Amino acid sequence: MLGLVSVWKMRMSLWAGVAVASIILGLGGVDAELSVDYYGLTCPQVENIVRGEISRKQAANPATAAGLLRIFFHDCFVDGCDASVLITSTAQHKAERDADINLSLSGDGFDAVTRAKTAVEAKCPGIVSCADIMAIATRDLLTLVGGPYYDVKKGRKDSLVSDAWRVDGNIPLTTMSVDELNTLFATRGFNQTEMTALSGAHSVGFSHCKEFMARIYNDNPTEQTIDSEYAQGLQKVCPKQNTDPNMAAFNDVLSPNKFDNVFYQSLSKQLGLLASDQILYTDPRTRGVVNYYASSEGAFFDAFAAAMDKLGSLNVKTGFEGEIRRRCEAFN
Ligand code: HEM
């Protein structure tokens, strides 16, 4: 056994070595860092398995990519990237997923993780956390809709708690000012430029009427920062009376399904859907970054990839903390 361990050790990078040693010797807690090669010896095919499953899912349901991107963000901003958002509520316990703001999270996004986890468990039972699978799947889906590739570091453990009451105040609202957005993101270590880059996630996906009603029916012309034709079109989708709660509009009207920098170009044309997006152009502090990303997709992609890597590292549980869930929807 010792011989085997030393042969292995020669072949692996330092961090993978610590990770594998942790598993073999039960030394969880030693590895407080995430690493790209974390499953290099224990489940080397994990990324291929996840990519295969989520590619099929995205082909069948193209809304999956945006759906999971938002789920991942909501997971990471509430007590870190620990898959706590995946837990299903019980009669006695209201889980994070059922907090009001999370009720609009995408069923397809959750389903993508369940499928990937099932496929991974079949090949590597009990090895790969749901939090890691979600991080890999989110990156893969992003690339499938045209977004940037980045290496996903792994080694996260899954949470042992998931409470709806922990969500409030941790997820940004569309009514927030740039100061409020800055404050919320700063508590997670993101500066204003990174916050502006992460908002570019709204290059894909959609929002329900209630999220932008105030913006499209704003009667005060001095506060009007929305293109009037665009507002009229949205008013047809979301009438003031008897609004259908299921109706939604694309976050980026000019390029709704492709992850690109058109989102920022739309903001300069007053075509932002959410007030919290449009305000990034209105406010002089963020307008420069919006213009920069609007002019350079490469700069936006670099900033977004770096910010996603940082998002995925937020308050992760490693080593003895947390567990590897057998099913992502329930604690072991
Ligand atoms: C900056 C502050 C942010 C605010 C105020 C905000 C708010 C919202 C709201 C209200 C929706 C619509 C939900 C619905 O009606 O179904 C939405 C959708 C979405 N958000 Fe954000 N968000 C923010 C930042 C982010 C970040 C940082 C990400 C990811 C990195 C993200 C990813 C998404 C995605 C992809 C969608 C579309 C979801 C879908 O189509 O299923 N958002 N956001």
Residues whose N, C-alpha, C, O or C-beta is under 5 A from the ligand:
A	BS01	HEM	A63 A66 G67 L69 R70 F73 S104 S106 P172 L173 T174 L198 S199 A201 V204 G205 F206 S207 H208 E211 S276
